[in-house]
Amino acid sequence: MEQFLQQIASGLANGAIYACVALALVMIYVSTDHINFAQGEMAMFSAYISWQLMTWGMSFWVAFVLTVLISFAMGVLIERLILRPLHNAPVLSIIVVFIGLLAIFNSMAGAFWSYLIKEFPSPFPKSSFGIGGVIGPHQLGVVVVTLIVLGLLFVFFRYTPLGLAMRAAAQNPQMARLVGVRVDWMLALGWGLAASVGAVAGIMVAHIVYLEPNMMGGILLYAFASALVGGISNPAGAVAGGFIVGILENMVAYAGNQIEKATGVYIIGNGEKLTVALIIVIFVLTVKPAGLFGRVVVKRV
């Protein structure tokens, strides 16, 4: 029973990371109708920035805040300087740009910091306190930090004039312009926020997977599956999807391990957990493309 609860707790911690990256993906998709394939590499690059600031003598939380601000500025600059000129470009051109950004951030991280694996410090106590021995301090800290970030974003988008303006610009740009909203800048701010949310995910997961330029590859796939499960056009659904995928992947591996112990037949284990994300993507796209919490949009032509 304790092992089962540990798998649930680990799934929640992983799901918190997937939720952050999935939310960043959805924020970009809702405002531009495109998937940012470079979201994971941007989060990885932000984690390297945080690590560099800490090697220069800054504390974890000071580096954390500065990295989030730097990532915000980076996201705004990418939208204004690279994507804004492509506003009316074909979809394929924009996809190529996203793939180019992925390669650029990956190669820049390797050029600046090398491809050697680096240990990333955790700001949480190393003692084995946890909740009943089920969830460790770093896992608990990841969930708490993620929930705080998600709560702040909810308050921002729900109750602040700027947040409401950004929602209006994403949902109906034409009407937003008629009431005086500067839609172009709202989209740029949306990119900045998405980059900041991704930075939080990158910093929180770097201690678990260790810091190296390819660390976010699998996590981006899990986040994409989370966004599809919850609804690619529904930010709250994407967050819920992150926790669902995080728990589901651990439960599948746990069930496979239990079956192997009982029968001696190996079916699926920790090595095939990434396959679960691929199966989820294919299943959702086939059965319910709008996701569990998304809605089907019908356009009349």
N, C-alpha and C positions, 0 to 999 in steps of 0.2 A: 504493500500500500504506500509506503514511504517513497519507493522508487517511482510509483505512478504519480504521486504529488510532485516529486522533483521534476519529472518530465513536463507536467503542467506548468510549473513555475518557470522552467527554462523556456518553454514555449511562449509564455507571456513576455519574458525578457526579449527573446528574439522577435516576437510580434511587435513589440514597441519600436524596435529599429525599423522593421518592415513598414509599420504604420507611418513613421516619419518620412521615409523615402517615397512611399505610395502617395502620401498627401502632397509632397512636392511635385510628383508626376501629375497628379490630378489638377493641382493649381495651374500648371502650365497648359494642360490639355483643355481645361474649361475656358481659358482665355484665348487660346490660339488654335485649338483643334488639332494639335500635334503632340506627339510623345517625345519628350526630351531624352534621347538615348544616352546623353552625356551626363545625366543627373548623378549616376553613381560615381563617375570619375571626378565630378565637381566636389562631391562629398569627400572623396579620398584626398583630393588636393587640399581641401580645407583642413582635414585631419593632419596633413603634413605641416600646414601653416601653424596649427596649434602646437604640434610637437616642436617646431623650430622656435617658437616663442618661449616654450618652456625650457629649451636648451639654453636660451639666452638669459635665463634666471627668473622668468615670470612664474607665478603660481598657476596651478591648473585653472582655477576659476577666472583669473584675470585673462589668461590666454584664451579660455573658452569664450568669454564675452567679446574680446577683440577679434577673435576668429569669426564669430557670428557676424560682427559688423563688417569685417573685411569681405566675407562671403556675400553679404547683402550688396555691397558696392560692386563686387565682381559680377553678380547676377544682373544688376542694373546696366552695367557697362556692356555686357554681352548682348542684352536686348537692344540697347540704343545703337551700338556700333556695328554689330554683326547681323542681327535679325531684323531690325527696323528697315534697312534697305531692301530686304527680301519679303516685305509685307505682301506683295502681289505676285511673288514668284511661284512657280509650279510646286506641288507638294514634294515631288522627287528631289528638287533642288534643296528644299529645306531639310529633308531627311539626310541628304548627303552632308549638309552643313553640321547637323547634329552628330553624325558619325565622325566627321572631321574634328569637331570639338572633343569628342571622346578620345580620339587618337592624340590630339594635341595635349590635353591634360595628362594623359598617361605618360607620354614621352617626356613632357616637362618635369613631371614628378621624378621619373627615372634619371633625367639629366641633372636635376638640382640635388636630389637626395640619394641617388643610386637605387638599384633594385634589390639591395640587401634587406632582409627582414629586420625591422626594428621593434623593440618592445615599447609599448605605449603605456604610460603610467595610469593608474586608476585613482580618482580622487576620494574613493570610498575606503573605509577601514579594511585592512587585510585580515582582521580577526574573523573567525568563523561564527559570527552571531547568526544572522538570518532569522527566518521565521520557522521555529520548530525544526531547524536543520534542513528545511526543504528548499529555501531560496537563499542564495548567498548575498553578501553585501553589495557586490557590483551589480548583480542581476536586479536586486531590489532598487538600487540607485538608478539604474537605467530606466526602469518602469516609472519611478517617481519623477525623474527629470523629463521624460517624454510626456507624461500626463500634465506636468506644469506647462510645458511648451504648447501642447495642444489646447490646454485651457486658456492660455493667454491669446492664442490665435482665435479661439472661439469668441472671446470677449471683444477682441479687436474687430473682427468681421461683423459681429452682431450689434455692437453698441457704439462704435466710434464713427464719426462722419467720414473719415478717410476709408475705413473698412467698408462702409456701405457704398461709397463711391467706387471702390475696387470691385465689389460684387456686381454693381450695376454695369460697370464697364465690361465685365466678363460675360454677363448674361444677355445684355442688349446694348451693344455699343452705339447703335444709331439713336436710340432714345436717350441714352446717357449723354451723348453730345448735345442733344436738344435742351437738356436742363443744365448745361454748363460744365459737365464733367470732362476733364482733360484725359480722354481715353488712352492716348498714347503713353502718357506718363503713368497712368494706372497700370497698364500692362508691364511697364518697366519695373514698377514697384512690386508687382506680382512676381516677376522673375527674381527680384532681390529677396523677397520673402521665401520663395521656393529654395533658393540657394542657401539661405540661412537655416531653414528647416533641415535640408540635406546635410549641412555642416554639423548640426547637432547629432544626427544619426551617425555620421562618419566618426566624430570624436568619441561617441559612446561605444561604438562597436570596435574601435581600433584596439582596445585593450583585450578584446576577446579573440579576434582573428589575427592580431599583430599587424603592424603597419608596413605595407608594401604596395606598390602601384596597382596591383591587380586585386586588391582585397575586396573591392565592392562588386566584382563581376557577378558572383552568385547571389549576393544580397539584392542587386538590382532586379534580377530575375524573380526572386521571391516578392519583391515590392511590386513588380508588374503584375504578378499573379494576385497579390492582395488587392491592387486597384481594380482588377477585373472582377474579382469575387465580390467586392463591395459595390462596385459601380464606378466606371471610369469617369463619370460626370458628377459623382457625388462625393465631396470631400469627407463627410462623416462616414459614409459607407466604406471609403478606402481605409480609414483608420480602423473601423471594425474588421474589415477584411484582413488587415495586417495581423491583428490578434488571432483571427480565425486560422490563417495560414500558419502562423507561428506555432500554435497548439497542434494543428492537424499534422504538420510534418513530424513533430516529435511523437505524436501518438501512433503514427504509421510505423515509425522506426521501432518504437517500444513494442507494438504488437508483433512486429516481425521478430524481434529478439525473444519475446515470450514463446512464440510458435517454435522457434529454433530450439529453445531450451526443452520444450515439451516433446517435440517430435524428432529433433535432430536434423530437420530439413530447413536449409537456409532459403528464405524467400526474399526478404528485404531487410535492410539494416541502415545504420547511419551513413554508409557509403552511397546509398541510393536516395538520400533525402532530397537532393536537388531534382531528381526525377519526379518527385511528388509535385513540385512547383510546375513542371512542364505538363504533367497530366492535368493539373488544375486549370492551367491556361487553356489547353485544348478542350477540356470538358465544358468550361464556362462559355467559351466562344461558340461551342457547338449547341449547347442546350439553352443557355440564357445569356446571350451576348450583353444585355444591359446590366448584368450583375444582380446580386441579391437585393440591393437597395437602390439601384438605378432605375430610371424610367425610360421607356421607349419613346423616342422623339419621331413623330411622323411629319414629314415635310410635303406640302402640296406643291405640285409643279404645273 
